[in-house]
């Protein structure tokens, strides 16, 4: 049993890479070329991720009187790009997965600069400790290994064996759901002690930030005329932050366990609200006679 627990992180990374391969089986190069026809969607997602969400997070911290140490931790979360789970949820609930994967790559590269800037602003504003967050170039390597390479292999397989790709669509979606459920259980078990003791202090701010991220990510694009698949993709891309990266920066870079508690709570609540969000948008139908929205 102890050997299994030791191997579990590696097994999960392998499972996520396999899921990304499954996503690749549903994509073609044409899906990515079409992104060039959606400049509004790409720019909007980047603005929401890099500017609007950190501002909202800052407002929540000030408005709710969040303790400085937790405020910095929550700002770390806001500065983190979308995670692999964003691609999974978008795939399961009808989003434009090619948009998700492209945005994940772009946001991750931008976070090499934006994460230290936002984190250092939060430290100077709330904690005033003088600590500096170095650029997380290793994160780019993680995205390449876990996201881009398996997706590319899946796309190559689809180009050579489209029949196989079509047959694997439903099994891969079921596998994705099983992995998401496993990740949620592991997150709860791993962080339960810390979550239960800190929830009263930071829980409301984390939940409100989670809801605001998903809600704005979907509603703003729809109000600006983007179609539903792109709006879902953006909603998940900016609504699901990479809590693992935030925890890594808090513990390994800044060396403070308390800084990671907002991300630990988020790593659990995210699965609940992301699923609820997906079920909600799936249930929304366009009114009869309404004009189709314009893709941006």
QUIFEN-V974745 format. One record per residue. PHI is phi in whole degrees, 0 to 359 (NA if undefined). PSI is psi as a letter, one per 30 degrees, with the letter a starting at -180 (NA if undefined). Layout:
{{PHI/PSI} {PHI/PSI}}
This chain:
{{NA/e} {296/e} {296/e} {296/e} {298/e} {295/e} {277/f} {303/e} {303/e} {294/e} {297/e} {293/e} {299/e} {297/e} {295/e} {295/e} {298/e} {294/e} {296/e} {297/e} {299/e} {297/e} {297/e} {299/e} {295/f} {258/g} {242/l} {229/l} {299/f} {298/e} {298/e} {283/e} {298/e} {293/f} {299/e} {297/f} {271/g} {236/h} {299/e} {297/e} {295/e} {295/e} {297/e} {300/e} {299/e} {292/e} {295/e} {298/e} {292/e} {273/f} {241/e} {290/e} {295/e} {301/e} {293/e} {296/e} {300/e} {300/e} {298/e} {296/e} {298/e} {288/e} {294/e} {266/f} {63/h} {295/k} {303/k} {309/e} {296/e} {284/e} {298/e} {297/e} {298/e} {289/e} {293/e} {301/e} {296/e} {298/e} {280/f} {282/k} {287/l} {296/k} {259/l} {301/e} {300/f} {300/e} {295/e} {295/e} {297/e} {300/e} {297/e} {287/f} {244/g} {86/g} {276/l} {280/j} {296/e} {300/e} {297/e} {301/e} {297/e} {295/e} {293/e} {301/e} {296/e} {295/e} {298/e} {294/e} {296/e} {295/e} {292/f} {302/e} {261/e} {291/e} {296/e} {298/e} {296/e} {292/e} {296/e} {292/e} {299/e} {297/e} {296/e} {294/e} {281/e} {261/e} {265/e} {52/h} {263/f} {80/g} {287/k} {237/k} {265/j} {287/l} {293/k} {265/i} {295/f} {298/f} {296/e} {298/e} {298/e} {299/e} {296/e} {299/e} {288/e} {272/f} {247/d} {291/e} {295/e} {299/e} {297/e} {299/e} {295/e} {299/e} {295/e} {296/e} {299/e} {298/e} {295/f} {262/f} {221/i} {300/e} {295/e} {300/e} {299/e} {294/e} {293/f} {274/f} {300/e} {294/e} {302/e} {290/e} {294/e} {297/e} {298/e} {300/e} {297/e} {295/e} {293/e} {300/e} {297/e} {296/e} {298/e} {296/e} {298/e} {296/e} {299/e} {295/e} {294/e} {290/e} {251/g} {299/e} {299/e} {293/e} {296/e} {295/e} {276/f} {256/f} {299/e} {299/e} {274/e} {233/f} {303/e} {298/e} {297/e} {296/e} {296/e} {296/e} {294/e} {300/e} {295/e} {297/e} {298/e} {294/e} {296/e} {293/e} {298/f} {264/e} {290/e} {299/e} {301/e} {295/e} {295/f} {270/g} {95/g} {285/l} {286/l} {297/e} {302/e} {290/e} {295/e} {297/e} {300/e} {293/e} {303/e} {285/e} {295/e} {264/f} {270/f} {242/j} {270/l} {279/i} {295/f} {297/e} {296/e} {298/e} {294/e} {299/e} {297/e} {297/e} {271/e} {277/e} {268/e} {268/f} {67/h} {228/j} {300/e} {296/f} {296/f} {271/f} {296/e} {302/e} {292/e} {295/e} {296/e} {298/e} {297/f} {266/e} {297/f} {302/e} {295/e} {292/e} {285/e} {294/e} {292/e} {298/e} {299/e} {298/e} {295/e} {293/e} {289/f} {296/e} {279/f} {276/k} {251/k} {289/k} {303/k} {301/k} {86/f} {285/k} {289/k} {291/k} {294/l} {270/k} {289/k} {250/NA}}
